[in-house]
Amino acid sequence: MDELNKENNGFEPVPEEETVSGGDMPEEETTENTNQPEDIQAETSIELDGGIPITPEEENADPVSEEELCILCGEKPADKSFGENYDLCADCRKSLIKSPLRFSGFLAVLTLFCVSVWGFMFLIGQSNTLMSVMQGDEQFASNHLYQAVASYSQAGNAGWKTGKRMVEAYNKSGYLSGINSTVSTYFYDVNALEEGQKLTFADKASKSNLNAFWNKDVKAISDEYNAAMKSYQTYYEYIGKYDEQLYYGEITPEEIPFDEVIAKFEAAKAEATAKNDLAFINYCEYYLAYLCGKDSQTQYKYLQEVEVIAPDYGWLYRTPLTELQIAVGDYDKALENCEAIEKANADDVYGEYYRAQIFRMQGDYTAALEKSEELIAGYETSGFYYAYYEGAINAFLLGDYDKAFEYSEFCYNGEYLNEQTANFHALVCKKLGDEAGYKAVVEMLEGYELKISPTIEKYFSGEITAEEMFNESEVAFE
């Protein structure tokens, strides 16, 4: 009876085990009981089989649907006096209000929340990584190596197995500058440590041993690349200072001591035995001939030797060799190299670019322009701006000067601005009667202490034709 009275008066009973300390025992708290014994007896006169008393009103009330029951106890109807969507009964509401929120509980909830958010973000990151790796694998399998390298790079640190594919993609594509950084990211080499240096636990846990037998392919690529770069640095020193001086306009090509430097290369060639040494000696001889403005046949002679000595060094010689084969009229070999370029990497558009040049040199300007415009259409993906200059030349040869202006203006205002493209734009402006445009190019060149090419005046005076200017001259604008 006491328990029922306390509940009816809105007080919670104090558990028996709870004691009060720090003073005298408080006096027993008394409350006024507003219910008479006979009233209580009347209210509890009906019992269910389980002995739980219910009131006559509860017995006669309509049954409550499950949707309207309290979501905590599942027995009593929700107290809708707090709103139509309120889901707790009065007793459960009281228990929630009077239950203290302990700090440890709050901390647990906060921790759970943080872990959930971190887990969600981790899963998103892993999903993006996995998608990039899968995309890279598909592109690698279809020989689209530039795209594969880009996808693998977007994946971030995706594990050493993906690192192996990245190294192979860099090597096959000829984009060799990414090999060392990829190897250092995904592999460790105990043999390369300096004296006293030790590997960290993180390196051992996150990387793979470069010297393990399952990584021998990566090790071979890395070793060959480093040997090649060592040879290149050794022999480039013979011409490095002239290259730099020429770049900054401090000397002219004629001032480079070609015969003297060639003699040094030939002496080194007599002593060299390693493939990479011989390949780079001949390559540097070709590059010296290029710097000195030697004719295409001279350049071709040295570069052919690279192909003979190191046929697997296509990344080094194939592109300039194909260009020289076109220049000397060896179109069959040039076409073979176009196919080799595309076989090595389907993303390499130089094969199509050189086909356009071959069409032009053979006099088929329509086919050459169509091939150029195919490359221009894919510019946003490839970024291959050389196609615009080739397209401009072929449009000019066909007499479509408006299209030639469109493409030459792209070169002049964009990434492909140099002395050749600037002079070509001046030629097109003058052909269209755009004197202001022509004057702007002249002033731009003068700002760099350069003069407009005399070839332009020769063309307009009738001394040379457009075909002679673009197809028969070593350099269109001297």
Secondary structure, DSSP 8 states (H G I E B T S, - for coil): -HHHHHHHTT-----TT----SSS----------S-HHHHHHHT-EE-TTS-EE-HHHHHS----GGGB-TTTSSSB--GGG-TT----HHHHHHHHTS---HHHHHHHHHHHHHHHHHHHHHHHHHHHHHHHHHHHHHHHTT-HHHHHHHHHHT-S--HHHHHHHHHHHHHHT-GGGHHHHHHHHEE-GGG--TT----HHHHHHSEETTSGGGHHHHHHHHHHHHHHHHHHHHHTTTHHHHHHHHTTSS-GGGS-HHHHHHHHHHHHHH--SHHHHHHHHHHHHHHHHHTT--HHHHHHHHHHHHHH-TT-HHHHHHHHHHHHHHTT-HHHHHHHHHHHHHH-TT-THHHHHHHHHHHHTT-HHHHHHHHHHHHHTHHHH--THHHHHHHHHHHHTT-HHHHHHHHHHHHHSS--SHHHHHHHHHHHHHTT-HHHHHHHHHHHHHTT----HHHHHHHTTSS-HHIIIII-SSS--
